[in-house]
């Protein structure tokens, strides 16, 4: 029998010409979606939000503070618009996982987004407090596939240092605790084994989530400002009252960190 192929044989690490442009680009997708759906061209707000759990979108629509943008040409998602202190935001809910998050991020920036904030629920690895609280993701372990299509080097994908400093300062005013640190990004939440968790714990990783490493690799290569937060809500289903986010399913707390990040970015632009 032939030898089992090693990791180097995986197509994930083959035929990657990182300096070569993609034949398929987000502008082409949006242009054809507008043509097929007879939609006018309209820019998205400067600041946009990824809400993988959908709790913020549900809260905003339930309270009548967000309206669906009928001109958004994304095939797989809905974009909602809402205002906070006179500033308009765009938000996309339920884009779960690295590949989906980056698919949407590419489209948002192609449609006029200038700054993107992601707030995703996550499982606790190294305890910092009793959940729920937030991790401001400074770096994310690349245990997923999407980031490896954007760049090869590095065990971690990292937040832009200038953004890190300004957003961290802004988060000091947030009522719910926000801890800066590392997360582990995985494509396979139901393969979070004891061995994998111990590896993450040994590296001082605070939480496990599904998007940050890919979003930061995309941001680095595309030179786009992206900030990720992990909303630590659970211990991976190990306690009876896991996955509780608090008031309004954590939406009000998430909006506070979104406000802080947006204010920090706005002050520097």
N, C-alpha and C positions, 0 to 999 in steps of 0.2 A: 504494500500500500504506500502511496506517496506520503511524504511527511506532512504533518498539519502545518498550514501556513502560519507564520508568525505575524506579530503586529505590523511589521514593515510591508506585508503583502496586502494590507487592507487598502481598498480604493480611497478611503478617507485621506490617506497620506500620499496618494499618487496623482500625477497630472495636475499639479497645482502650480500654475504660472502666476504668482501673486502680483506681478507688475503688469500683467496683461488685462486689458479691460474685458468685461463680460459682454458677450454677444447680446444677451437679453438684459435690458435695464428697466428700472422702475418707471422712467418717463414713458417708455413705450407701452408698458402695461396700462398706465393711467390714461394715456392718449386713446388707446383702443377701447378702454372701458367707457370713456366719455362718448366716443363715437357710437358704440353699441347701445348705450343707454340714453343717448341724446341729451347729455348733460352739459351745462355751461362750465367753463373753466373758472374756478374760484379758489383762491389760496386758503389754506387752513390757517388758524391762528398761529402767531409766532411761537407761543408756548403750547406744547401738546403733552398729553399724559397717556401712558400705557397702564391699564388697570386689569391685569390678568384675571383676578378673581371676579371682576364685574361689580363688586360691592359699591364702589364709588359711583359708577354709572347708575346703578339701581337707586341709590340714595338721591342723587341729583334729579333723576327723572321722577321719582316718587314725590319729591318736594316741589316739583315744577320749576326747578332752577336750571335745567338743561334741555335743549331742544335738538332733535335729530337734524343733522345737516343733509338735506336731500340731494345736494350736489356732490357729495363725497363719492369718488369713483371706485373705491376699493371693492374688489369682487367678494371678499370673504368677511368684511367687517362693516360696522356702522360707526360713524363719527358723530359725536355730540358736541355742541358748543355750550359753554357756560361762562359766567362772569364772576370774578372775585375782586372786590375793591376796585371796580372799574376796569379791570383787565380781562380780556377775553382769552379763554383756554379752549383747546380741543381735547377730546378724550375718546379713546377706543377701549372698549371692555373685552375681556375674555380672550385675549390673544396670549394663550398659555404656551410656555415653552420657548426654547432658544430660537428655533427656526421660524416660528410664527411671529415672535416678537421682532426679529430682525426684518422679516418680510414686511411687516407693517411700518417699522422704523424707516426703511428705505423709501416706502411710498410717502410717508408723512414729510420727510425732508424734500423729496422730489416735488411735493405739492405746496411747499412754502414754509414748513416748520423751521424755526430757528433754534429751538431748545427743547429737549425731550426729557421727561421725568418718568421713570418706571417705579411703581410701588406694588410689590408682589408679596403674597403670604409666604412664610418660610417656617422650617422646623429648627428648633434650637439644637445646637451642637455644644458649644462652650457656654454655660449659663452666664448671663450678665444681670438678670433680674427675673422676676416672675412674669411670664407672658400676660398680656401683650406689650411689646415694646418694638422699637425700630433699630435696625442696623443700617447705618449709612455705609454703603459698600464702597470701600477704597480699592479693593482688589478681589477678583473672583477666580477660583480654581477652574481650569478649563476642562471639565469632565463631561463635555458635550461635543456635538459634531460641528455646529455652525461656525464657531470661531475659527476652526481649522481651515475653513474655506477662504478666510479673510487674511490671515497671516500665520506663519509657521512658528515663529520664535516665542518662547515664554511659557512657563507653567501656569502663570496667572495672567489674566487681562486686567489692566489697571485704569482707574479713573484719572483723567487729566489733572495734574498737580495743582494748577491754578483754580480749577473748579473745586477741587477737594478742600482747599483752604477756605474759600469764600463760603461755600455751602455749609461746611462744618461750623463756622462761626454763626451763620444764620440759624442753624438748628438748635443753638443754645437757648433760644426763646420758645421752642416748641414745648407744650405742656407734657406730652408723653415722652419718656426717656428715649434718646437717640444715641446709640453707641457706634462710633466709627470702627470699622474693622473689615475682616475678610469673610467671604462666603464661599461655599462650594456650589457650583452650578452643575446640575446633572440633567440628562435627558430621561432618566429612568427612575422616577420616585419610588417605584415598588421594587427596586433593587438597591435600596439603601441598607446594605448589610452591616453587620457589626464590624467587619474588617474595614469597610469603607468609612464608616463613621469614626472608627478609631484613628484611621489615617488622617481624617479631617481634624479631629480633636488634637492630634499630635502636632499639627501645624498651626494651632491656635485659631482655627476657623470658628466663627461665631454661629453661623446658620447655614442651612442648605436651601437652595431655591433653584429655579429652572431657566432664568433668562440673563442674568447680569454679565457673565463671561462673554457671551455672544454679543450683547449690546455694546460692551466696552471694546471688544475687538473691532466691531463695525465702526464705532465712534473714532477709534484711533486711525484706522485706515482711511476712512472717509473725511476725517477732520471735522467731525460733527460733535457738538456739545450734548452729552447724554449723562444723566445722573440716575443711579439706581438705589432704591431703598428696599430692604427686606423687612417685612412686617412679621416679626416673630410671634406666631399665634399658637404654636403647638410643639409637642415633644414627639412628633411623628406617630400620633395616635396611641401613645403609651399610657395616657391617663384618661380618667372617666370624663373629664370636662375639657378635653382638648379642642382646638380649633375655634375657641371663643375669642372674638376680637373686641368685645365691649360694645359701647353705645353705638347705635346705627351701624352695626357690623364693622366698626372701625373706620367708617368712611369719614367721619369728622376729624379723627386723628390723622388719617392719611391726607386729607385736604390741608391740614396744618403744615405737614412736611413739604407738600407740594408748593404751598405758598412761600415757605422759607427758601426752598431751592430756586423758585422763580424770581424772588426778590434778590437773591444773591447774584443770579445770572444777569438780571436787569440792571443792577447797580454797576456791573462791570462792562456794560455795553451802551 
